[in-house]
Amino acid sequence: MATFILVYLGGNQPSDPEEGKKHFEKYREWLGSLGDALVSPANPLKDTNVITPDGQVAAGSKTEMSGFTVIQADSMLIALEMSKTCPFLEIGGTLEVSEMMRMDG
C-alpha cells in the first residue's frame, strides 16, 4: 500500500461562523469516511516564510499551501477518488495529490 499526501491550496474560508461550523462538520465527516486509510488528518499551516537561495527570508507563501492530509491507498487512482470528495474543494480550494516516496537511510 502506498502513502499519499493531499496538499491544500488556496480556498475561501466561510464568511460567517455558522457557515464555518457547517463546513468543518463536512470536513470531519469526510475524514471519518477515510477510515483506516487516514494516516495524518488535517494538518493546517500558519506563519509561512520563504527562504531564498541567497538566505533572504520573506513572510508569506509562494504556493498558497494551507495544509495537508496523509492517506494510504493501493493506487494513485484510488487516492484521487478518495480526494475528489474532500469538502475543501467546495470552498474554491484545490488539492495536489502526490505519492510519497520512501528514502532509505
Secondary structure, DSSP 8 states (H G I E B T S, - for coil): -EEEEEEEEE----SSHHHHHHHHHHHHHHHHHTGGGEEEEEEE--S-EEE-TTS-EEES-SS-EEEEEEEEESSHHHHHHHHTT-GGGGGTEEEEEEE------
